[in-house]
Amino acid sequence: MPKQGIHPKYDTIHVKCACGNKFETRSTHKGDLVVEICAACHPFFTGKQKLVDTAGRVERFRRKIAGSDAGKAAAKTDAAKAAAK
């Protein structure tokens, strides 16, 4: 028998995935969880490869690079190549 009063509370919580899947589980975490990937959309479980970009990280990276000096230089060379055609 475990000692009383020293263990964290173990309650039911709701988990919501970025793919839209929702399920209940038990955890010592207080409040609901929001996860980016779950068993319903993970390629290991589904057998399908897909780009998982739920938070717009790729687009944010592209905007960041486009605003940098290297991105501006690359954009100029791309524009010059397009104009030369």
N, C-alpha and C positions, 0 to 999 in steps of 0.2 A: 504494500500500500504506500503510494507516494505521500510525502509530507504535504500538509495542507498549507495554502497561502504562499508557496514559493514558486509555483508554476504559472506561466502566463495563461491568460484566458484563451481558449481554443474554440472559436465560434465559426459559424457558417458565413461565408462572404460570397459576393457576386463578382465574377470575372468577365470582363468584356474585351474582346479582341478587336483589332483594327479591321479584320475581315467581316465583322458583324456578328460573329459567333458569341453567344453568351452562355455561361454555365455557372453552377454553384460548386463550391468546394469548401473545405474547412482549413482555417489558418489562424495563426496568432497575430496576423497583420490586422491593424485596425482600419476598417473601412473597405471600400470596394477597390478592386485592381483593374487597371486598363493596361493590356499587353499588346505588343506589336504583332506577335505571331503565336499561334496556338496549334494544337494537334490537328485541327480541321483544315488549316491552310499551310502547314509546314511541309516542304517538299519531301522530307523523309517519310512522312506518313501518307501523303497523297500520291507520291510517285511522279509528280509533275514538277518540272523546273519552271519557275517564273520569277520575274524581277519583283522583289518585295520592296516597294518604295512607298510605304504608307504615310510617312511624315513629310514627303516632298524633299527628301535629302538630296537626291540627284539634281533636281531642278534648282534647289538652293545653292548647291555647289556650282552649277553652271552659271548662275547669276553672279556668284562671287568671283568666279574666274573671269567672266565677261567684264566685270568692273575693275579688275586688276590690270597692271601694265602689260603683263604677258598676254592676257586675254584681249586687250586692245590691239596689241601687235599682231596676234593671230587673226583677229577680225579684219585688220587692214590687209594682210596677205591674202585672206580668203576673198575679200572684195576686189583686190587687184587681179586675182586669178579669174574671177567671174567676169570682170570687165575686159580681160584679154581675150576671152572666148568669143 
